[in-house]
Amino acid sequence: MENIEIYLKQLCEANSFAFMNHIKKDKQGLKFIIGCLYISKDKKVYAGDLAKISCVSTARIAATINKLEKLGLVVRLQSKEDARKTEIKLTNLGIQKAIEMKKHLLNFLQKIVDDIGIEDFKQYVEISKKINFSAAKIIKESGDINV
């Protein structure tokens, strides 16, 4: 356990999670929702799905969708299968915004790769996936992070 404490201290000192926090700082916000809709543009996406993905209330998602709708980036469609559900789709302007956001994110990541090298970046991604999978498994088994 002593070694783990040392690694925890090193993780905190290195601010190891800052990179992902920078990318996801708008997780429950407009950019995150635009990104989710763009990734899923060939599928039906409902407001409830967006609430689950972003881990926020349906009321928060409704407010976010209202903002996006006022900006002309999304439209709401009543589900033909279930009248209680509202499908959310990107408009052409929303698609253009998503493409622009993706371009900026890819440029940002390319600069990181240029700085640290592709092999280190690949290792970071693979190790991050393993850590996230392990953490999700432990949390699922125990019910929370207080194991």
C-alpha positions in Angstrom: 0.0 0.0 0.0 2.9 2.4 0.6 3.9 2.2 -3.1 0.4 3.0 -4.1 0.5 6.1 -1.9 3.7 7.2 -3.6 2.1 6.8 -7.0 -1.0 8.6 -5.9 1.2 11.5 -4.8 3.1 11.4 -8.1 -0.2 11.4 -10.1 -1.4 14.4 -8.2 1.9 16.3 -8.6 2.0 15.5 -12.3 -1.7 16.5 -12.6 -2.1 13.5 -14.7 -5.8 14.0 -15.2 -5.5 17.7 -16.4 -5.2 16.7 -20.0 -8.5 14.8 -20.1 -10.2 17.5 -17.9 -9.1 20.1 -20.4 -10.8 18.1 -23.2 -13.9 17.3 -21.2 -14.2 20.6 -19.3 -17.5 21.2 -21.1 -18.7 17.6 -20.6 -22.3 18.6 -19.6 -22.3 21.6 -21.9 -22.9 22.5 -25.4 -19.7 21.1 -27.0 -20.1 17.7 -25.4 -23.7 17.4 -26.6 -22.8 18.5 -30.2 -20.0 15.9 -30.2 -22.3 13.1 -29.0 -24.8 14.0 -31.6 -22.2 14.1 -34.4 -20.7 10.8 -33.4 -24.2 9.3 -33.4 -25.5 11.2 -36.4 -26.7 8.0 -38.2 -28.6 6.8 -35.1 -31.6 8.1 -33.2 -30.5 10.0 -30.1 -33.1 10.9 -27.5 -32.8 13.6 -24.8 -32.7 10.8 -22.2 -29.8 9.2 -23.9 -27.8 12.4 -23.7 -28.6 12.8 -20.0 -27.2 9.3 -19.3 -24.1 9.8 -21.4 -23.3 13.1 -19.7 -24.3 12.0 -16.2 -26.6 15.0 -15.7 -30.3 15.3 -15.1 -32.9 15.4 -17.9 -33.7 19.0 -16.8 -30.1 20.0 -17.3 -30.1 18.4 -20.8 -33.4 20.1 -21.6 -31.8 23.4 -20.8 -28.7 22.6 -22.9 -30.9 21.5 -25.8 -32.8 24.8 -25.5 -29.6 26.7 -25.9 -28.5 24.6 -28.8 -31.9 25.0 -30.4 -31.8 28.8 -30.0 -28.3 28.8 -31.7 -29.8 26.9 -34.6 -27.5 23.9 -34.0 -30.1 21.2 -33.1 -33.8 20.4 -33.7 -36.2 18.4 -31.6 -38.3 15.8 -33.2 -41.2 13.9 -31.6 -40.4 10.1 -31.6 -42.8 8.2 -33.9 -42.3 5.1 -31.8 -42.8 6.7 -28.4 -44.6 10.0 -27.9 -42.9 10.5 -24.6 -39.4 10.7 -26.2 -37.8 13.6 -28.0 -35.2 12.9 -30.7 -32.4 15.4 -31.0 -30.7 15.9 -34.3 -28.0 18.3 -35.5 -28.9 20.9 -38.1 -26.6 21.5 -41.0 -25.2 24.4 -39.0 -24.7 22.0 -36.0 -22.9 19.5 -38.3 -20.6 22.3 -39.5 -19.9 23.3 -35.8 -19.1 19.6 -34.9 -16.7 19.3 -37.8 -15.0 22.5 -36.7 -14.8 21.2 -33.1 -13.4 17.9 -34.3 -10.7 19.7 -36.4 -9.6 21.7 -33.4 -9.4 18.7 -31.1 -7.4 16.7 -33.7 -5.0 19.6 -34.1 -4.6 19.8 -30.3 -3.9 16.0 -30.1 -1.5 16.2 -33.1 0.5 18.9 -31.2 0.7 16.5 -28.2 1.9 13.7 -30.4 4.4 16.0 -32.1 5.7 16.9 -28.6 5.8 13.4 -26.9 5.8 11.0 -29.9 3.2 8.6 -31.2 4.4 5.6 -29.2 4.1 7.4 -25.9 0.7 8.7 -26.9 -0.5 5.2 -27.9 0.7 3.8 -24.6 -1.1 6.6 -22.8 -4.3 5.7 -24.6 -4.0 2.0 -24.0 -3.1 2.4 -20.3 -6.0 4.9 -19.8 -8.4 2.4 -21.3 -7.2 -0.3 -19.0 -7.4 2.0 -15.9 -11.0 3.1 -16.9 -12.1 -0.5 -17.5 -10.6 -1.6 -14.2 -12.1 1.3 -12.3 -15.6 0.7 -13.8 -15.4 -3.0 -12.9 -14.4 -2.2 -9.3 -17.1 0.5 -8.9 -19.7 -1.9 -10.4 -18.7 -4.7 -8.0 -18.7 -2.5 -4.9 -21.3 0.1 -5.8 -19.1 3.1 -5.4 -15.5 4.3 -5.3 -15.3 3.9 -1.5 -14.0 0.3 -1.7 
